[in-house]
Amino acid sequence: METESTFHTYVQPVVHPQCTPFCTELTGIIQAMVGGQPSLQQVLERVDEWMAKEGLLDPNVKSIFVTCGHWDLEVLLPGQCQYLGLPVADYFKQWINPKKAYSFAMGYWPKNGLLDMNKGLSLQYTGRPHSGIDDCKNIANIMKTLACRGFVFKQTSKPF
């Protein structure tokens, strides 16, 4: 029930190469953090390499992505890949939405996402909301807490 490995990188924006004030205010990402970073294609290749190194592409290993909501993997990533002419790996086509898992386990929907789930589980939110890596750490803590309470996770995405 501990984090074994982490993949984290920023992506060089292409369509809108300059970070907007809205983006910086929401995520804390500034231009210096994304300038000179790898392209989305390079990042997706690195994700694949990392997953292979961690044994997550072995057909005998069960793994699934966890994302707070369906938007990122159902809409955003496929749309961006389509725009850039990039394939979407099959492992990005199934996921667990912790908001759905939380609602099944706790009996109510967390209207404010991660903040409500942390509060409902008496957990302290760490880091900055909407900062990808901080959100991941908080999601992992929520998943761990639910699992320790006996919740069994199931895929919540619809089959593609």
PyMOL commands that set and color helices and strands:
alter all, ss='L'
color gray80, all
select helices_A, chain A and resi 21-27+31-34+40-53+71-84+90-93+98-106+113-120+132-148
alter helices_A, ss='H'
color red, helices_A
select strands_A, chain A and resi 65-66+95-96
alter strands_A, ss='S'
color yellow, strands_A
deselect
rebuild
show_as cartoon
